[in-house]
């Protein structure tokens, strides 16, 4: 999330990371990003990707009154196709947009072509960028830097 103005306790972006495959879970929340971001990418793809589970975990952050001075930005990273019908995923994303009209929803397809069209559509609906990335950590880090420059 990107700050609009200074908040109590200092200014700077705060981040929440959600991991998803069969289930979704919050890896960390409302933290400043540190150089140790590489430590958060230590999980292995497990298949059974369910985008709706991950999108549902975003809703509380969009409803969180303490974050009202931030512009919510999602960087949605996937290595494959979703198990839900695409229309259901887009409907879920439209619900997120109804919770925050300033939401910016970026998508990254990591090392695959599976799910390409849905991720493109999600970025389009979310006023964000779609970026395909080869499956190596350096390319992924460069993509995050590209997205940060677009702010």
SELONU-677511 format. One line per field, with one value per atom (N, C-alpha, C): residue number from 1; x, y, z. Coordinates in Angstrom, 1 decimal, decimal comma, m for minus. Example, Ala and Ser with C-alpha at 12.3 -4.5 7.8 and 13.67 -1.06 7.14 Angstrom:
BEGIN
i: [1:1:1:2:2:2]
X: [13,2:12,3:13,2:12,8:13,7:12,9]
Y: [m5,7:m4,5:m3,3:m2,2:m1,1:0,0]
Z: [7,8:7,8:7,8:7,1:7,1:7,9]
***
This chain:
BEGIN
i: [1:1:1:2:2:2:3:3:3:4:4:4:5:5:5:6:6:6:7:7:7:8:8:8:9:9:9:10:10:10:11:11:11:12:12:12:13:13:13:14:14:14:15:15:15:16:16:16:17:17:17:18:18:18:19:19:19:20:20:20:21:21:21:22:22:22:23:23:23:24:24:24:25:25:25:26:26:26:27:27:27:28:28:28:29:29:29:30:30:30:31:31:31:32:32:32:33:33:33:34:34:34:35:35:35:36:36:36:37:37:37:38:38:38:39:39:39:40:40:40:41:41:41:42:42:42:43:43:43:44:44:44:45:45:45:46:46:46:47:47:47:48:48:48:49:49:49:50:50:50:51:51:51:52:52:52:53:53:53:54:54:54:55:55:55:56:56:56:57:57:57:58:58:58:59:59:59:60:60:60:61:61:61:62:62:62:63:63:63:64:64:64:65:65:65:66:66:66:67:67:67:68:68:68:69:69:69:70:70:70:71:71:71:72:72:72:73:73:73:74:74:74:75:75:75:76:76:76:77:77:77:78:78:78:79:79:79:80:80:80:81:81:81:82:82:82:83:83:83:84:84:84:85:85:85:86:86:86:87:87:87:88:88:88:89:89:89:90:90:90:91:91:91:92:92:92:93:93:93:94:94:94:95:95:95:96:96:96:97:97:97:98:98:98:99:99:99:100:100:100:101:101:101:102:102:102:103:103:103:104:104:104:105:105:105:106:106:106:107:107:107:108:108:108:109:109:109:110:110:110:111:111:111:112:112:112:113:113:113:114:114:114:115:115:115:116:116:116:117:117:117:118:118:118:119:119:119:120:120:120:121:121:121:122:122:122:123:123:123:124:124:124:125:125:125:126:126:126:127:127:127:128:128:128:129:129:129:130:130:130:131:131:131:132:132:132:133:133:133:134:134:134:135:135:135:136:136:136:137:137:137:138:138:138:139:139:139:140:140:140:141:141:141:142:142:142:143:143:143:144:144:144:145:145:145:146:146:146:147:147:147:148:148:148:149:149:149:150:150:150:151:151:151]
X: [0,8:0,0:0,9:0,5:1,3:0,6:1,4:0,8:0,5:m0,7:m1,1:m0,4:m0,4:0,3:0,9:1,5:2,2:1,2:1,5:0,7:1,5:0,7:1,4:2,4:3,6:4,6:5,5:5,4:6,3:5,6:6,3:5,7:6,5:5,9:6,5:5,4:5,7:4,8:4,8:3,6:3,5:2,9:3,3:3,0:2,4:1,5:1,0:1,3:1,7:2,0:1,0:0,3:m0,6:m0,1:0,1:0,5:m0,7:m0,8:m2,0:m1,6:m2,3:m2,3:m3,6:m3,7:m4,9:m5,7:m4,9:m5,5:m4,7:m5,2:m4,5:m4,1:m3,0:m2,6:m1,8:m1,8:m1,1:0,4:1,4:2,8:3,2:3,0:3,2:2,2:2,0:1,0:1,4:1,1:1,3:2,7:3,7:5,1:5,7:6,8:7,6:8,4:8,7:9,4:10,9:11,6:13,0:13,8:15,1:15,9:15,8:15,3:15,2:14,0:13,4:12,2:12,5:13,7:14,0:13,6:13,7:13,3:11,9:11,0:9,6:9,2:10,2:9,9:10,5:10,4:11,0:10,0:8,8:7,8:7,8:7,3:7,4:6,0:5,9:4,6:4,0:2,7:2,1:0,8:0,5:m0,7:m2,0:m3,1:m4,4:m4,7:m4,2:m4,3:m5,7:m6,0:m7,4:m7,3:m7,5:m7,4:m8,4:m9,6:m10,7:m10,3:m9,6:m9,2:m8,3:m7,3:m6,4:m7,1:m8,0:m8,8:m9,6:m10,2:m11,0:m10,2:m8,9:m8,1:m7,7:m7,9:m7,6:m8,7:m9,9:m11,0:m10,9:m10,4:m10,3:m9,3:m8,3:m7,4:m8,1:m8,9:m9,6:m10,7:m11,2:m12,2:m11,5:m10,2:m9,5:m9,4:m10,1:m10,1:m8,8:m7,9:m6,6:m5,7:m6,1:m5,4:m6,0:m6,9:m7,6:m6,8:m5,6:m4,7:m3,7:m3,9:m3,0:m3,8:m3,1:m3,7:m3,4:m4,4:m4,1:m3,6:m2,5:m1,9:m1,6:m2,1:m1,9:m0,9:0,0:0,9:0,6:m0,2:m0,7:0,2:0,9:1,9:1,4:1,4:0,9:1,9:2,0:2,8:1,9:0,6:m0,3:m1,7:m2,5:m4,0:m4,7:m5,8:m6,7:m7,7:m8,2:m9,1:m10,6:m10,8:m12,2:m12,5:m13,8:m14,1:m13,7:m13,1:m12,6:m13,6:m14,9:m15,9:m16,1:m15,9:m16,0:m14,8:m13,7:m12,5:m12,7:m13,1:m13,3:m14,4:m15,5:m16,5:m16,0:m15,1:m14,4:m13,6:m12,9:m12,0:m12,9:m14,0:m14,9:m15,5:m15,7:m16,1:m15,0:m13,7:m12,6:m12,6:m12,8:m12,8:m14,0:m15,1:m16,2:m15,9:m15,0:m14,5:m13,5:m12,8:m11,8:m11,6:m12,2:m12,1:m10,7:m9,8:m8,4:m7,5:m8,1:m7,3:m6,5:m5,3:m4,4:m4,1:m4,4:m4,3:m3,3:m2,1:m1,1:m1,0:m0,7:m0,5:0,8:1,4:2,7:2,5:2,8:2,8:4,3:4,5:5,9:6,2:7,0:7,6:6,6:5,5:4,5:3,7:2,9:2,0:0,5:0,4:m0,9:m1,5:m2,7:m3,4:m3,1:m2,4:m2,0:m3,2:m4,2:m5,4:m6,1:m6,3:m7,0:m6,2:m4,9:m4,1:m4,1:m4,0:m4,1:m5,4:m6,5:m7,9:m7,9:m7,4:m7,4:m6,7:m5,5:m4,8:m5,5:m6,2:m7,0:m8,2:m8,9:m10,0:m9,5:m8,3:m7,8:m6,9:m7,0:m6,2:m4,7:m4,2:m2,8:m2,1:m0,9:m0,1:m0,1:0,1:0,3:1,8:2,5:3,9:4,3:4,6:5,1:6,6:7,0:8,4:9,0:10,2:10,8:11,0:11,1:11,1:12,5:12,9:14,1:14,0:14,6:14,4:14,8:15,9:16,4:15,4:14,8:13,7:12,5:12,2:11,1:11,4:12,6:13,0:13,0:13,5:13,5:12,0:11,1:9,7:9,1:9,4:8,9:9,5:10,8:11,4:10,7:10,3:9,6:8,2:7,5:6,2:6,4:7,4:7,6:7,9:8,6:8,9:7,6:6,6:5,4:4,5:4,8:3,9:4,0]
Y: [m1,2:0,0:1,2:2,3:3,5:4,6:5,3:6,4:7,6:8,2:9,4:10,6:10,5:11,5:10,9:11,6:11,1:10,5:9,4:8,7:8,8:8,7:8,6:7,4:7,7:6,6:6,7:7,7:7,8:7,5:7,8:7,5:6,4:5,9:4,8:3,8:3,1:2,0:0,9:0,3:m0,9:m2,0:m3,2:m4,4:m5,5:m6,3:m7,5:m8,6:m9,7:m10,8:m12,0:m12,4:m13,6:m14,7:m15,8:m17,0:m17,8:m18,3:m19,1:m20,3:m21,4:m22,5:m23,2:m24,4:m25,0:m24,1:m23,5:m22,6:m21,3:m20,3:m19,0:m18,7:m18,0:m17,6:m16,3:m15,6:m14,3:m14,7:m14,3:m14,6:m13,5:m12,2:m11,1:m10,0:m9,1:m8,1:m6,7:m5,7:m4,3:m4,0:m4,5:m4,2:m3,4:m2,7:m2,0:m3,1:m3,0:m3,9:m3,8:m4,9:m4,8:m5,5:m5,3:m6,0:m7,6:m8,1:m9,5:m10,1:m9,4:m9,9:m11,3:m11,6:m12,9:m14,0:m13,7:m14,8:m15,1:m14,3:m14,6:m15,4:m15,6:m16,4:m17,8:m18,4:m19,7:m20,9:m20,7:m21,7:m22,3:m23,5:m24,3:m24,3:m24,1:m24,2:m25,6:m25,6:m26,8:m27,2:m26,4:m26,8:m26,4:m26,7:m26,5:m25,0:m24,2:m22,7:m22,3:m21,5:m21,0:m19,5:m18,7:m17,2:m16,6:m17,2:m16,6:m16,7:m17,7:m17,8:m16,6:m16,3:m15,2:m13,9:m13,7:m12,4:m12,2:m13,2:m13,1:m12,6:m12,9:m12,5:m11,0:m10,4:m9,0:m8,1:m8,6:m7,8:m7,1:m7,8:m7,1:m5,9:m6,0:m4,8:m3,6:m3,9:m2,8:m2,2:m3,0:m2,5:m1,8:m2,0:m1,6:0,0:0,6:2,0:2,6:1,9:2,4:2,6:2,0:2,1:3,1:3,9:4,8:5,8:6,1:7,1:6,5:5,2:4,5:4,2:4,1:3,7:2,2:1,3:m0,1:m0,5:m1,3:m1,8:m3,3:m4,1:m5,6:m6,0:m6,8:m7,5:m8,9:m9,4:m10,8:m11,7:m12,6:m13,4:m14,9:m15,4:m16,8:m17,5:m18,8:m19,7:m20,6:m20,4:m21,3:m20,9:m21,7:m21,4:m21,6:m20,9:m21,0:m22,1:m22,6:m23,7:m23,2:m21,9:m21,4:m20,9:m20,9:m20,3:m18,8:m18,4:m17,0:m15,9:m16,1:m15,1:m14,9:m16,0:m15,9:m15,1:m15,3:m14,5:m13,1:m12,7:m11,3:m10,7:m11,5:m11,0:m10,6:m11,5:m11,3:m10,0:m9,9:m8,7:m7,4:m7,5:m6,3:m6,0:m7,0:m6,8:m6,0:m6,4:m5,7:m4,2:m4,0:m2,6:m1,8:m2,5:m1,8:m1,3:m2,1:m1,7:m0,6:m0,5:0,6:1,0:2,1:2,5:2,9:3,1:3,5:2,3:1,1:m0,1:m0,3:m0,6:m0,9:m2,4:m3,2:m4,6:m5,1:m5,3:m5,8:m7,3:m7,9:m9,3:m9,7:m10,8:m11,3:m12,8:m13,2:m14,6:m15,1:m16,0:m16,4:m17,8:m17,7:m18,9:m19,9:m19,4:m20,3:m19,5:m20,2:m19,6:m19,9:m20,8:m21,3:m20,2:m19,8:m18,7:m17,3:m17,2:m15,9:m15,0:m15,4:m14,6:m14,0:m14,9:m14,5:m13,4:m13,6:m12,7:m11,3:m11,4:m10,1:m9,4:m10,1:m9,6:m9,0:m9,7:m9,2:m7,9:m7,8:m6,5:m5,4:m5,7:m4,7:m4,2:m5,1:m4,8:m4,0:m4,3:m3,7:m2,4:m1,9:m0,7:m0,9:m2,1:m2,4:m2,8:m3,4:m3,9:m5,5:m6,1:m7,5:m7,7:m8,5:m8,7:m10,2:m10,8:m12,2:m12,2:m13,1:m13,1:m14,6:m14,7:m16,0:m16,5:m17,8:m18,4:m18,4:m17,1:m17,0:m15,8:m15,8:m14,8:m13,4:m13,3:m12,0:m11,3:m12,1:m11,5:m11,0:m11,8:m11,4:m10,1:m10,0:m8,8:m7,6:m7,8:m6,7:m6,3:m7,2:m6,9:m6,1:m6,4:m5,6:m4,2:m4,1:m2,7:m1,9:m2,6:m2,0:m1,5:m2,3:m1,9:m0,7:m0,7:0,4:1,7:1,7:2,9:3,4:2,6:3,1:3,8:3,8:4,5:6,0]
Z: [0,0:0,0:0,0:m0,7:m0,8:0,0:0,8:1,6:0,8:1,1:0,5:1,2:2,5:3,3:4,6:5,4:6,5:7,6:8,1:9,1:10,4:11,5:12,8:12,8:13,4:13,4:12,2:11,3:10,2:8,9:7,8:6,5:5,8:4,8:4,0:3,7:2,7:2,2:3,3:3,4:4,2:3,3:3,7:2,8:3,6:2,9:3,4:2,3:2,7:1,7:2,0:1,0:1,1:0,2:0,7:m0,1:m0,4:m1,6:m1,9:m2,9:m2,7:m3,6:m3,3:m2,7:m2,3:m1,3:m0,4:0,6:0,6:1,3:1,4:2,8:3,0:4,3:4,2:5,3:5,4:5,8:5,0:5,4:6,3:6,0:6,9:6,6:7,5:7,3:7,8:7,1:7,5:8,0:7,2:7,6:6,5:6,9:5,9:5,2:4,0:3,2:3,5:3,8:4,1:3,0:3,0:2,1:2,2:3,2:3,4:2,7:1,7:1,0:0,4:0,0:m0,5:0,4:1,7:2,7:2,7:2,1:2,1:0,9:0,0:m1,2:m1,1:0,1:0,3:0,3:m0,3:m0,4:m1,8:m1,9:m3,2:m3,8:m5,1:m5,8:m5,5:m5,2:m4,8:m5,7:m6,7:m7,5:m6,8:m7,4:m6,9:m6,6:m7,5:m7,3:m7,3:m6,2:m6,0:m5,8:m6,9:m6,8:m5,9:m5,9:m5,0:m3,6:m3,1:m1,7:m1,4:m2,3:m2,0:m2,1:m3,1:m3,2:m2,0:m1,4:m0,2:1,0:1,1:2,2:2,0:0,8:0,6:1,2:1,2:1,7:3,0:4,0:5,3:5,3:4,5:4,4:3,7:2,7:2,0:2,9:3,9:4,9:6,1:6,3:7,5:7,5:8,5:8,6:8,9:9,5:9,9:8,6:7,5:6,3:5,3:5,7:4,8:4,1:4,7:4,1:3,1:2,8:1,9:0,6:m0,5:m1,8:m1,9:m1,9:m1,9:m3,3:m3,3:m4,5:m4,2:m5,1:m5,0:m6,1:m5,8:m6,8:m6,6:m7,6:m7,6:m8,4:m7,8:m8,4:m8,5:m9,8:m9,9:m10,9:m10,7:m11,6:m12,4:m12,4:m13,2:m13,1:m13,8:m14,0:m12,7:m12,6:m11,4:m11,6:m10,4:m10,5:m10,6:m10,5:m10,6:m12,0:m12,4:m13,7:m13,7:m14,8:m14,9:m14,5:m14,9:m14,5:m13,0:m12,3:m10,8:m10,2:m10,8:m10,3:m10,6:m11,9:m12,2:m11,4:m11,1:m10,2:m8,8:m8,3:m7,0:m7,0:m8,1:m8,3:m8,3:m9,0:m9,1:m7,7:m6,9:m5,5:m4,7:m4,9:m4,3:m4,7:m6,0:m6,6:m6,0:m5,6:m5,0:m3,6:m2,9:m1,6:m1,6:m2,7:m2,8:m4,3:m4,6:m6,0:m6,5:m5,5:m5,8:m5,9:m5,8:m5,8:m7,2:m7,1:m8,2:m8,1:m9,1:m9,0:m10,2:m9,8:m10,8:m10,7:m11,9:m11,9:m12,5:m12,0:m12,5:m12,8:m14,0:m14,3:m14,3:m13,4:m13,1:m13,7:m14,8:m15,4:m16,1:m16,6:m17,2:m18,2:m19,0:m19,8:m19,4:m18,5:m18,0:m17,2:m17,5:m16,8:m17,3:m18,4:m19,0:m19,2:m19,9:m20,3:m19,0:m18,1:m16,9:m16,1:m16,0:m15,3:m16,0:m17,3:m18,1:m17,8:m17,8:m17,6:m16,2:m15,2:m13,8:m13,7:m14,3:m14,3:m15,0:m16,1:m16,8:m16,0:m15,4:m14,5:m13,3:m12,8:m11,6:m11,9:m13,1:m13,5:m13,2:m13,3:m13,1:m14,3:m14,1:m15,1:m15,1:m16,2:m16,3:m16,8:m16,1:m16,4:m16,4:m17,5:m17,5:m17,1:m16,3:m15,8:m15,9:m16,4:m16,4:m14,9:m14,8:m13,4:m12,8:m12,5:m11,6:m10,7:m9,6:m8,6:m9,0:m9,8:m10,2:m11,2:m12,0:m12,9:m12,1:m11,1:m10,2:m9,5:m8,9:m8,2:m9,2:m10,4:m11,4:m11,7:m11,7:m12,0:m10,8:m9,6:m8,5:m8,5:m8,9:m9,1:m10,2:m11,3:m12,4:m11,9:m11,2:m10,6:m9,7:m8,9:m7,9:m8,7:m9,8:m10,5:m11,2:m11,4:m12,1:m11,1:m9,8:m8,8:m9,0]
***
